[in-house]
Amino acid sequence: MMKTNFNTISCYILTILTGGTSWYATTLQLTDVSPVISLIYRFTIAALILLLLSQLNGSLQCYTWRQHGLLALMGFLCFSLAFLLIYQSAELITSSFIALIYSTVIFFNTLNAALFFKQRLLFSVITAAVIDSIGIFLVFLPELFTGNWNWLGFIYALGATIAFSFSNVCANHLQSQGINVLPMTGYSMCWGVLFLLGYAVITGVPFIFDSSLSYVLSLGWLILFPSVIGYTTYFFIVARLGMQHAAYTLLIVPIMALLISTFTEDYNLSIWTLAGTFLILVGNYIIIDNQANNTQKNSK
């Protein structure tokens, strides 16, 4: 029992660490190498590692064309569109802002559950969404006052959040068909890489590589930790404790990203930022707590 609890706690810590540090590592990828090419490098290697692990644990299998269609859609939304938007956003606003906006995926997941799985959208969830919106407004209030606010960066980050939420719908359908997490993630990454390759060819983006230490180390970090270990530990928590408990990691990741941004991106914390961050976390907690209560009621 003690070993099981230790493993679960370790997965929580790893998920938070990989998620919290990935946002700043993404900014280190913004060099002469196009974000599309950086993503191709990242997800090609990560997908190969995940599929190799799937082969080793015996979970790799053949899938139907319909299942590959869902895998392709998931890959396009999560590992192509969402990440392209994140990289575009990272050029315009700080990584901590992106992490805060991205944490609202909890609300969009709940909204999509109501749209696609006929789950009730309760008043508490709508209230939480309003709280989240006020929190985001307060976080960005100093930028609005100084005229440094970038609406395009915000739109990119919000678009990435919505795309990732829709990819969770695909993942839900695939998991309901008994597809294991490792091959599902690996195959969807492969499809995402194909979409990125197509985009690079059509737009004529040059395939170059940055041999600087910061680029190579950040690329290696993003491949091994967020892309491979982060997904594995997150879905271990989902399998062990359920999705509502795994989502608690999203309450901590923005705080960690905000602290890192303060020291690495010369971001100055203000009372508005702290108040807004608190409201966003409160709103996210209300949604997660609502999901947990619904799960307990349904299990009785």
C-alpha positions in Angstrom: 0.0 0.0 0.0 2.8 2.4 0.9 4.6 1.6 -2.4 1.4 2.3 -4.3 0.9 5.6 -2.6 4.5 6.5 -3.2 4.2 5.7 -6.9 1.0 7.8 -7.2 2.6 10.8 -5.4 5.7 10.5 -7.6 3.5 10.6 -10.7 1.8 13.8 -9.4 5.1 15.4 -8.8 6.5 14.4 -12.2 3.3 15.6 -14.0 3.5 19.0 -12.3 7.2 19.4 -12.9 7.1 18.4 -16.6 4.0 20.5 -17.2 5.2 23.6 -15.3 8.6 23.7 -16.9 7.5 22.9 -20.4 6.1 26.5 -21.0 9.5 28.2 -20.5 11.3 25.5 -22.4 9.0 26.2 -25.3 10.2 29.9 -25.4 13.8 28.6 -25.8 12.7 26.9 -29.0 11.9 30.3 -30.6 15.1 30.7 -32.7 15.8 30.8 -36.4 14.3 27.3 -36.6 10.6 27.5 -37.5 8.2 26.3 -34.8 6.8 23.8 -37.3 10.2 22.2 -37.7 10.9 22.2 -34.0 7.6 20.4 -33.4 8.4 17.9 -36.1 11.7 17.1 -34.4 10.0 16.9 -31.0 7.1 14.7 -31.8 8.8 12.4 -34.2 11.3 11.3 -31.6 8.7 11.3 -28.8 6.3 9.2 -30.9 9.0 6.6 -31.7 9.8 6.3 -28.0 6.1 5.9 -27.1 5.6 3.3 -29.8 8.7 1.4 -28.7 7.5 1.3 -25.2 4.1 0.1 -26.5 5.9 -2.7 -28.3 7.8 -3.7 -25.2 4.7 -3.8 -23.0 2.6 -5.6 -25.6 0.0 -2.9 -26.0 0.8 -2.2 -29.7 -1.8 -3.5 -32.1 -3.5 -2.9 -35.4 -6.4 -0.5 -35.6 -9.4 0.0 -37.9 -9.5 2.8 -40.5 -12.2 4.5 -38.4 -9.9 4.3 -35.3 -7.1 5.8 -37.3 -9.4 8.5 -38.4 -10.0 9.4 -34.8 -6.2 9.1 -34.1 -5.5 11.4 -37.1 -8.1 14.0 -35.8 -6.6 13.8 -32.3 -3.1 14.2 -33.8 -4.2 17.2 -35.8 -5.9 19.0 -32.9 -3.4 18.2 -30.2 0.0 17.7 -31.7 -0.3 20.0 -34.7 -2.9 22.8 -34.4 -2.7 23.4 -30.6 1.1 23.4 -30.5 1.5 25.6 -33.5 -0.8 28.1 -31.8 1.1 27.8 -28.5 4.4 28.6 -30.3 2.8 31.6 -32.1 1.4 32.8 -28.7 4.8 32.4 -27.0 6.3 34.9 -29.4 3.8 37.5 -28.2 3.0 36.9 -24.5 4.9 35.4 -21.6 4.8 31.6 -21.0 3.1 32.0 -17.6 0.2 33.8 -19.3 -0.2 31.0 -21.8 -0.1 28.4 -18.9 -2.9 30.3 -17.1 -5.1 30.5 -20.2 -4.4 26.8 -21.0 -5.5 25.7 -17.5 -9.1 26.8 -18.5 -9.1 23.6 -20.6 -10.9 22.2 -17.5 -13.9 24.3 -18.4 -13.8 23.5 -22.1 -13.6 19.8 -21.3 -16.7 20.1 -19.2 -18.5 22.0 -22.0 -17.5 19.4 -24.6 -18.7 16.6 -22.2 -22.1 18.3 -22.3 -22.0 18.7 -26.1 -20.7 15.3 -27.1 -21.6 13.0 -24.2 -24.9 14.5 -23.1 -23.6 15.3 -19.6 -25.5 18.1 -17.7 -23.9 21.5 -17.7 -24.6 22.6 -14.1 -24.9 26.2 -12.9 -21.8 25.8 -10.8 -19.7 25.2 -13.9 -21.1 28.3 -15.6 -20.3 30.2 -12.4 -16.7 28.8 -12.5 -16.4 30.0 -16.1 -17.4 33.5 -15.1 -14.8 33.4 -12.2 -12.1 32.2 -14.7 -12.9 35.0 -17.1 -12.7 37.7 -14.4 -9.4 36.1 -13.2 -7.9 36.2 -16.7 -9.0 39.8 -17.1 -7.3 40.7 -13.8 -4.1 38.9 -14.8 -3.8 40.9 -18.0 -5.1 44.2 -16.5 -1.5 45.7 -16.0 -0.7 44.9 -19.6 -3.9 46.7 -20.7 -3.1 49.8 -18.6 0.4 50.0 -20.0 -0.7 49.4 -23.6 1.5 46.2 -23.8 -1.4 43.8 -24.1 -1.3 41.6 -27.2 -4.8 40.4 -28.2 -3.4 38.1 -30.9 -1.2 36.3 -28.4 -4.3 35.8 -26.2 -6.4 34.5 -29.1 -3.6 32.1 -30.1 -3.4 30.7 -26.6 -7.2 30.4 -26.3 -7.4 28.7 -29.7 -4.7 26.2 -28.6 -6.7 25.5 -25.4 -10.0 24.8 -27.4 -8.1 22.6 -29.9 -6.6 20.6 -27.1 -10.0 20.2 -25.4 -11.5 18.8 -28.7 -8.6 16.4 -28.9 -9.6 15.1 -25.4 -13.0 14.2 -27.0 -11.2 12.0 -29.5 -9.1 10.4 -26.8 -12.2 9.7 -24.8 -13.8 7.9 -27.7 -10.6 5.9 -28.4 -10.2 4.8 -24.8 -13.8 3.7 -24.6 -12.9 1.3 -27.5 -10.1 -0.2 -25.3 -7.1 1.5 -26.9 -4.2 1.7 -24.6 -2.8 5.2 -23.7 0.8 4.7 -24.9 0.0 3.5 -28.5 -2.9 6.0 -28.7 -0.6 8.9 -27.9 2.2 7.5 -30.1 0.1 7.0 -33.1 -1.7 10.4 -32.8 1.7 12.0 -32.5 2.7 10.3 -35.8 -0.4 11.7 -37.4 0.3 15.1 -36.0 3.9 15.0 -37.5 2.4 14.1 -40.9 0.1 17.2 -40.7 3.1 19.3 -39.7 5.2 18.0 -42.5 2.5 18.8 -45.0 2.2 22.3 -43.6 6.0 22.7 -43.8 6.2 21.5 -47.4 3.2 23.7 -48.6 4.5 26.8 -46.9 8.1 26.2 -47.9 9.5 26.3 -44.4 13.3 25.4 -44.5 14.4 22.3 -42.6 17.3 23.7 -40.5 18.6 22.9 -37.0 20.0 25.1 -34.3 23.0 23.6 -32.6 23.0 26.1 -29.7 23.1 24.6 -26.3 19.8 26.2 -25.2 17.9 24.9 -28.2 19.3 21.4 -28.0 18.7 21.1 -24.3 15.2 22.5 -24.4 14.3 20.3 -27.3 15.6 17.2 -25.4 13.7 18.3 -22.3 10.5 18.8 -24.2 10.8 15.4 -25.9 11.7 13.3 -22.8 9.7 15.0 -20.1 6.4 16.7 -21.2 5.9 14.6 -24.4 6.9 11.1 -23.1 7.1 11.1 -19.2 4.4 13.8 -18.7 1.8 11.9 -20.7 2.7 8.6 -19.1 2.5 9.9 -15.5 -0.7 11.9 -16.1 -2.5 8.9 -17.5 -1.2 6.7 -14.8 -3.0 9.0 -12.4 -6.1 8.8 -14.6 -6.0 5.0 -14.5 -5.3 4.8 -10.8 -7.5 7.6 -9.3 -9.7 8.9 -12.2 -9.7 11.9 -14.4 -11.1 14.3 -11.8 -8.1 13.7 -9.5 -5.6 13.8 -12.3 -7.0 17.3 -13.3 -5.8 18.6 -9.9 -2.3 18.9 -11.5 -3.7 21.7 -13.7 -4.2 23.7 -10.6 -0.5 23.7 -9.7 1.1 23.9 -13.2 0.2 27.6 -13.8 1.6 28.6 -10.4 4.9 26.9 -11.3 5.0 28.5 -14.7 4.3 31.9 -13.2 7.2 31.5 -10.8 9.6 30.4 -13.5 8.5 33.3 -15.7 9.2 35.7 -12.9 12.9 34.6 -12.8 13.5 33.8 -16.5 11.4 36.3 -18.5 11.7 39.4 -16.3 8.0 39.2 -15.5 7.0 41.5 -12.6 4.3 40.1 -10.3 1.6 42.5 -9.4 -1.4 42.4 -7.0 -3.7 42.1 -10.1 -1.7 39.1 -11.3 -1.9 37.3 -7.9 -5.6 38.1 -7.6 -6.4 37.0 -11.1 -4.4 33.8 -10.7 -6.2 33.0 -7.5 -9.6 33.4 -9.2 -8.6 31.2 -12.1 -7.5 28.5 -9.7 -10.7 28.8 -7.7 -12.8 28.6 -10.9 -10.9 25.5 -12.1 -11.2 23.9 -8.6 -15.0 24.4 -8.6 -15.2 22.5 -12.0 -13.0 19.7 -10.8 -14.8 19.4 -7.5 -18.1 19.3 -9.4 -16.8 16.5 -11.6 -15.6 14.5 -8.6 -19.0 14.9 -6.8 -20.8 13.7 -10.0 -18.5 10.7 -10.3 -19.2 9.7 -6.7 -22.9 10.1 -7.1 -22.9 8.0 -10.3 -20.9 5.3 -8.6 -23.4 4.8 -5.9 
